[in-house]
């Protein structure tokens, strides 16, 4: 296996990428709809940091910043742990490559491409560990499409190797809030089944008559959102409809589609509001729109000081009990307080244990209420397909 370049070769749009497979499973029409639409620009800081981490992984931490060096060290540790689970001798005798650019051919043309950020292969070529990196930061990390992305990489690797191996795959997110790694195992039969499923959706994706299926998961990050006729047509139809009357006549599948459209429209409206507000705050003008001044909000920053001041002014009326009735207790702050105290007593104290202890201690003076339920999609007809392998 040839060693790839450090940085990803930009896709020219001639065929889908492995990361697109999940969206195509949800909306096969998104591929043709996005042709000719410019890609979403990547934030410069994030892009530069990704290249710096890649340089650390390939050439060492010399000259790398602390954040990039820390991310690279975490990636290496996770890769070592995966190899230790798969290969009896760990990394000994294992062939490795980084930045491997892969492609899948069908009917004499390239139909899929992808990048395996790290590949580890045993000497017989029967077992492979493949890692894909996701640079999403904070809570923006979204792993709902990981299964299909990794399945696509397994298919691409099988084509590259000329055989169908056992594949252990994982997506590594060094900048996510929760960096838990969930490896996926593909046996040879899974790789063959994934190849058939992916080739089927790729064949549908290039057809001119394939429709777009609007849903929050399918449209998230889709380049065609701004020109998608299915979305705009759906919003226009519902905006002039008598919703309550039409709703009673809809079959269940149409109701689910309407729910997905409403969720997507909410997201679009929120982004437009944010853009308008940012432009007006920057001194721009939008005829017909004005930014009203914010309301003054009064709050108490120090509860103990507030009690001292009020009890001194009204000593007969403000007692600790009466003052406490006007206070709200932050359970999350108390959890942090209890956990810090437990860590001083026992270094191995867990956050979960501290949470349970707090609730046990405060049981005599607490109450349990249930919040209002929220709508969410569940399994069944019309639900977003997960990777079955």
N, C-alpha and C positions, 0 to 999 in steps of 0.2 A: 504494500500500500504506500503510495507516494505521499510524502509530507506536503501538506497544503500551505497556502500563504497564511500570514498572521491575520490579515484583515479580510473581511468578507468581500468577495467580488460582487459589485452591485448587479442585481438582476436587471436584465434589459426588458422584462415584461413579455418575453416570447413564450413563456410557459409558467405555470404556477410553482410556488415554492412549497416545501414541506410544511411550513408554518401556515399555509393557506388551506390545507386539506380540511381542517375542522370547519372553517367557514363554508367551504364548498359542500360539505356534507349537509349543512343547514340551508344553504342557498347556492345551488349550482349556477344560477344565473349571474352571481356576483362577479364571476371572472370576465365574461364578455362585457358586462356593464361598466367595469372599471378600466377597460382598455381606452387609452387616450386621456385618462384622468391622471393628473400629476400625483405623485406619492406625497404622503404627509411628511413634512420636513422633520427631521430628528433634531432635538435640542442640541445645540453645539456643545454644551458642557457635558452632557451625557455621552455624546459621540466621542469626544476627546478622552473621556475617562475609560470608555470601553477599549479604545485603542491602547491606552496606557496599561490596562489590565492584561490585554493580549500580549503586549510587549514583555510584561513581567513573567507571564507564563512561558513564553518562548525563550527569553534571554536572561532571566533573573531579575531581581528587584533593584539592581543598581540604577539610580537615576529616576526611580518611580516614586511618586508621592505616597504618603502613608495610607490614604484611602485605597489607592490602586493596589499597593503591596498587600494590604490586609485582605482585600477581596481575592487576590491571586492566591494568597496562602490558604484561605478558606476553600477555594475551588480545588486546590491540590489535595487538601486533607479529605474532602468528600470523594474525590476521584480515587485516592488511596484506599479509602474505606470500601468503596464499591469493588475495586479490584481484589481486595482481601476477601470479600464475600464470594466472589465468582471464581477466582483462580486460587488453587491450593497453595501456590508459592508466592502469592501476592503479585508484585510487578516483575519478579525474576523470570526471565525468558519470555516476557510479553512484548510484542511489537506494538509501538504506539505512534500516533500521528496526531497533529493538531491542525485545525482549519481545513479539513478535507472537504473539497467541493465535489458533490456527487450529482448524478443525473440518471434518469430512467428513460429508456427509449421504447417506442411502440410504433409499429408500422413505418419504421425508418426515420422517425423524427423524435426530438426530445419532447417529452410530455410532462416531466416533473424534475425539479432540481431541489437541492437542499445542501445544507452545510452541517457537517458533523464537527463540532468544535473540539472534541477530543474522542479518539478511538483507541481502544486497547484490545489486542487480538492475541489469542494463544497460538502456540506454534503450529498446531494442527488446523487452525482456522475454523474450529467447531464452535467456539464460544467468543462472543464479542461484547465488550462494554462500550457503550456510546453515550456521550454527554452533549447536551445542547445547552447553551447559555441564554439566559433571559436577563436583560439589563434593567428591567422595570424597577423603579425605586419606590421606597415607602410602601404604601398600601395599594399602589397601582398594579401590583403583580396580579395576574389573572391566569390561573392554571386550568381553566375549564377545557382548553383545547390541547392539553399536553398529550393525552393518549393518542390522538390521531397524528399529532406532529411526530411523536416518537415512533409510531407504527410506520409512518412514511419514511423516516430515517432508516428503520430496519429493512424496509423494502429496497431502498437505495443502496444500502450496504451489501445486501445479498446480490444485487446486480453487479456491484463493484468487485466483489470477491469471487463471483462466478459459482457460488454455492449458497445454500440456505443454512445459516448457522443458528445457534441459540443466541438470542440477543438480550442483553440486560441494558436498559436505557433509562436515563433520568434527565430532567431539566434542572439546572442549577441556577439559583437566583441570588447572587451575592449581595444585592442591595435591597432586597425585600425586607419588610418588617419581620415576617415569619419565614425563616430560611429552611424550613423542614423539607427534606428531600424524600420523594416517594418514587423509588425505582419501579420500573415496569418490566416484566419478563415476557419475552415472545419466544415460544417454541417454533421449530421449523414450520409446523402446520399453521400457526398463527401468522407467520410472515407470508405464507402462500395465500391465506385467506385475506389478509390485509391488502396484498397486491391486487387481488381480483376486485375488492371493494373500491380501492383507490382508482384503478384503471376505469371502472364503471362510472364513477362520478366525474373523472377527467373527460371521459367521452361525452357525457351529458353537458359538461361545462362549456364545451366548444360549439355546441349546437346553437343555431341562431334563434330557434323557437323556445329555448328553455326559459321559463319565467323566473322572476326574482321572488323569494319568499322573505317577507319582512318580519324580523324579530330582533329583539334587543341583542341577543347573543350573535346573530348573523351579521348585524349591521355595525356592531362595535368595531371600530377601526377600519371599516370597509371604505376604500377610496371612492366608491361610487355613490356614497350616501347623498352627496349634493345633487346628483343627476338621476337618482333612482326614480323611475316613473311609478313603480309599484308603491313606493312610500308616499310620494306626493299625491298620487291618485287616491290612495286610501285615506290620507288626511283630509283631502278635499271632500270626499264622499261623506265622511263622518261629521265634518264641520257643518254641513247643511242638513243633516239627517235629524229626524225626530228619534233620538237615541232610545228612549224608553219604549216607544212603539216598535221600532225596528228590532230591538233586542229580543223581544218575545218571539219573533219570527225566525231568528237565526238558528241554524243547527249548532251543536256544541263545538264542532271544529272551527266554524266561523267566529264563534265567541272567543275562542282561544287566540285566533288571529287578530281580532279586534283588541284584545288585552295586550298582545305584544306590540301592536301599532301604537296604542296609547302610551305604553311605557317608553317606547322609542321617541315619541313626540315630546314627552315630558323632558327627556334628556336634551333634545334639540332646543326646546324653549329655554331651558336653564343656561345652555351655552350662549344663546343669542342674548339673553338678559345680561350675562357676564360681560360679553363683548360691548354691549351698549353702555353699561356702567363704567367699564374701563375707559372707553373713548371719551365719555363726558367728564370723568375725573381728570383725564389728561388735558382738558381744556378744549376738546373738540366739540363740534356742534352737529346735532341730528335734528332737523326740523320736525317739530311736533313732540319732541321728547325733552324732558328736563329732569335733573337729578335733585330731588328734594333734600333738604338738610336732615341729617340724622337726629333722632330724638335723644335728649339727655337722659341717661340711665343712672340711677342712684343705687349704690350697693355698699355694704359694709365689708371692709377689707380685714378688720381685726375684731372678731367677736368678743374676745376677753376685754379689750379696751372699750368696746361699745357698752358692755355690761357695767364696767367701772364708772363710766360717764353717766349712764342712765340711773344707776342705783344711787350715785352721789346726789343727783338732782331730785330724784323721787324715791327716797329711801323707804317710805312706807308702802309703796306700790310695786316697785321693781325688785323682786326677789330672784334667786337663781332659778326657781321653778317657773315663775311667770315669764322670765326672760327666755328660758329654754323653749317655751311654747312658740316663740316667734323665730326660732332657728331651725334650719334644715341641716341634717347631718349628711355629709358626703360619704357614702359607703366605700367608694373607691379609695378616698383618702385614708379612711380607717384601715382598709385592707393593706395599704402601703405601710401605715404606721405599725400595724401588728406584725407584718412580715419583717420589717426592719428590726423590731424587737426580738423576734424569733431567730433571725439570722445571727444576732449577737450571742444568743444562747446556744444555737446549734447551726453550724455553717451549712449543713446539708438540708436545712428546712426548705420545703417547696412552697411555691406561691399557692398551689391548690390547697395544701395543708393549712396555710395561714388563712385562706378564705373560709375553709370549713370551720376552723377554730373560732374565727370572728362571729360567724353565724350561730355557733353553739353558745358562745358567751352572751350574745345579745338576744338570744331567743326569748327571754322573759319580757323584753321591752321592744320587740319588733313585730312587724306584721308582714304577711306575704300576700301580694296582690298579683294578678295576672294582667299583662298588658293586652291591648287589643290585637287580635290576630292580623296578620298581613297576608296579602295574596302572593303566592309563589307558584312557579311551575313544578310539577311533579312528574313521575313516570307515567307512561301511557301514550295514547295516540297523540301525535303532534308534538311531543316533548323533544327537546334537543337531544340528538343521539350522542351517547358516550361511546368510547372505544370499547368494543366487546371483547378485545383480545387480552 
